[in-house]
Amino acid sequence: MTPSGYQKRDFEKATLDDLEEVAFHADLNGTTDITKLRVRVERNIPDFTEGDAYFIAYRGDLFFERILLEAIRTYLGGSYQYSDYLQSEREDSTYSGYVGLGYRFFNKIFELSLEYKRTERDSNQTGLSYEENQVFLRLNIAYDFAAKE
């Protein structure tokens, strides 16, 4: 677990209250030659926002990956985030999940992958809830210059 921290933001804008909050994240990682598992929980004030709508984020992430036949990578993951807005009564719950399949080639330097991702945000404010479906086709290039051949 990573030690807790403290976030403090002093705004010059008179309409914004200064923010002071405890922040932390904790990670659990497991790795073998063919499997990866990552679990993360965190609490913080994100750097990104819509206008001046700052919020405290309580978030959990999960990622699982498995290599099959040395060249095929399968993976899935998801997250949940509860956003508690500081300057209003707004509260959001955002769910996201994804699944992917990749093929690694040319000494595992290149990977061609296909991924499906679904995100859903439920907000107590009218017009801010949404559902999104995305499909990604990617070509990733990764070369380890430090690897010994």
C-alpha positions in Angstrom: 0.0 0.0 0.0 1.2 3.5 -0.9 1.3 5.9 2.0 -1.5 8.3 2.4 -1.1 11.9 1.2 -2.7 15.2 1.4 -4.0 17.5 -1.4 -4.3 21.2 -1.0 -5.3 23.6 -3.7 -5.5 27.3 -3.3 -7.6 29.0 -6.0 -7.2 32.6 -7.0 -10.8 32.7 -8.3 -13.0 34.2 -5.5 -16.0 32.0 -6.4 -14.0 28.8 -5.6 -13.3 27.5 -2.1 -9.8 26.2 -1.5 -9.6 22.4 -1.3 -7.9 20.3 1.3 -8.4 16.5 1.2 -6.6 13.3 2.2 -5.5 11.3 -0.8 -4.2 7.7 -1.2 -3.9 4.8 -3.5 -3.2 1.1 -2.8 -2.1 -1.4 -5.5 -1.9 -5.1 -5.5 0.0 -6.7 -8.4 0.7 -10.3 -9.4 2.7 -11.4 -12.4 4.0 -14.6 -13.8 5.4 -15.3 -17.3 2.0 -15.6 -18.8 -0.4 -13.9 -16.4 -0.8 -10.4 -14.9 -3.3 -9.2 -12.3 -3.6 -5.6 -11.0 -6.0 -4.3 -8.4 -6.1 -0.6 -7.4 -8.2 1.5 -5.0 -7.7 5.2 -4.6 -9.2 8.4 -3.3 -8.1 11.8 -4.6 -9.1 15.1 -6.3 -8.6 14.5 -10.0 -6.6 17.1 -12.0 -9.2 17.0 -14.8 -12.7 18.4 -14.4 -15.5 20.1 -16.3 -15.1 23.9 -15.7 -14.8 24.5 -12.0 -16.7 21.3 -10.9 -14.1 19.7 -8.6 -14.9 16.4 -7.0 -13.5 13.7 -4.7 -13.0 10.5 -6.6 -13.3 7.1 -4.9 -12.1 4.6 -7.5 -11.4 0.9 -8.0 -9.7 -0.7 -11.0 -9.1 -4.3 -12.0 -7.0 -5.7 -14.8 -6.3 -9.3 -15.9 -4.1 -10.5 -18.7 -3.2 -13.9 -20.0 -0.8 -14.9 -22.8 -1.8 -18.0 -24.8 0.5 -19.9 -27.3 3.2 -17.2 -26.7 1.7 -14.9 -29.3 -1.9 -14.3 -28.3 -2.7 -11.9 -25.5 -6.1 -11.8 -23.9 -7.1 -9.2 -21.3 -10.1 -7.8 -19.5 -10.6 -5.1 -16.9 -12.9 -2.7 -15.5 -13.4 0.2 -13.0 -15.9 1.9 -10.8 -15.7 5.5 -9.7 -17.9 7.4 -7.3 -17.5 11.2 -7.8 -18.7 13.4 -5.0 -18.7 17.0 -6.2 -17.5 19.6 -3.7 -19.3 22.8 -4.9 -22.7 21.2 -5.6 -25.1 18.3 -4.7 -24.0 16.4 -7.8 -22.9 12.7 -7.4 -21.9 10.4 -10.3 -21.2 6.7 -10.5 -19.2 5.7 -13.5 -18.7 2.0 -14.5 -16.3 0.9 -17.2 -15.4 -2.5 -18.6 -13.3 -3.7 -21.5 -12.1 -6.9 -23.1 -9.4 -7.4 -25.7 -7.5 -9.8 -27.8 -4.1 -9.2 -29.3 -1.6 -11.0 -31.6 2.1 -10.4 -31.0 4.6 -10.8 -33.9 8.1 -10.0 -35.1 9.8 -11.1 -31.8 6.9 -9.7 -29.8 7.8 -6.1 -30.9 4.5 -5.5 -32.6 1.0 -6.3 -31.4 -2.2 -6.0 -33.4 -5.2 -5.9 -31.0 -9.0 -5.5 -31.0 -10.7 -4.2 -27.9 -14.3 -3.5 -26.9 -15.0 -1.0 -24.1 -18.3 0.0 -22.4 -18.7 3.0 -20.1 -21.8 4.1 -18.3 -22.2 7.1 -16.0 -25.2 7.5 -13.7 -25.6 11.1 -12.4 -28.1 12.6 -10.1 -28.0 15.7 -12.3 -30.3 15.8 -15.3 -28.6 15.4 -18.6 -25.2 14.2 -17.3 -25.8 10.4 -17.4 -24.5 8.6 -20.5 -23.6 5.2 -22.1 -20.7 4.8 -24.4 -19.6 1.8 -26.5 -16.2 1.8 -28.2 -14.3 -0.6 -30.4 -10.5 -0.1 -30.9 -8.2 -1.6 -33.5 -4.6 -0.9 -32.4 -1.1 -1.5 -33.6 1.3 -1.3 -30.7 5.1 -1.2 -31.0 7.3 -1.9 -28.0 11.0 -2.6 -28.1 13.1 -3.3 -25.0 16.5 -1.7 -25.6 17.9 -3.0 -22.3 17.0 -6.7 -23.1 20.0 -9.0 -23.6 19.8 -11.2 -26.7 
